[in-house]
Amino acid sequence: MKLTLRPVEIPFTIGDTVWVDQPFGAVHEFPFFQGTIMQIILDGSLANTLVIRQPGEVHELKVGSAIYGLKPIGDHTGSPRVNVNVQLIPFQQILFSTKKELLDHQDRIA
C-alpha cells in the first residue's frame, strides 16, 4: 500500500509578518491585527484524518486546514499568541501581506 499526499498551497511561512482578517482583543474590539507567524500546524483533526476501510494500492491524504500560531506585533505587541484557523480546501483568504490588501479585501466582501 502506498500513501500519497495531495499537494496544497500553504500561504506564507514561519517568520513572515502578516495582517489577519480576524477580530482581536479582549472583547474583539479590533477588526484585524498584525502578527508574525511562529508555527503552522497542519490540522490532523478527525475530519482530516485518513481512515482506510477498503483494500487498495494507493490512498490519498488531504490536509484541508492549517492552524497558524501568531505573535501579535505593531499596536498589539506584548499580547498573548493567537491561533488562526485557515481553510486550505476550499481556500479561505484570511492572511494578507499588507494592511492595504486586507482593507481592499474587506471592501470587496462588504
C-alpha positions, 0 to 999 in steps of 0.5 A: 500500500502506498500513501500519497499526499495531495499537494496544497498551497500553504500561504506564507511561512514561519517568520513572515509578518502578516495582517489577519482578517480576524477580530482581536482583543479582549472583547474583539474590539479590533477588526484585524491585527498584525502578527508574525507567524511562529508555527503552522500546524497542519490540522490532523483533526478527525475530519482530516484524518485518513481512515482506510476501510477498503483494500487498495494500492494507493490512498490519498491524504488531504490536509484541508486546514492549517492552524497558524500560531501568531505573535501579535506585533505593531499596536498589539505587541506584548499580547498573548499568541493567537491561533488562526484557523485557515481553510486550505480546501476550499481556500479561505483568504484570511492572511494578507501581506499588507494592511492595504490588501486586507482593507481592499479585501474587506471592501470587496466582501462588504 
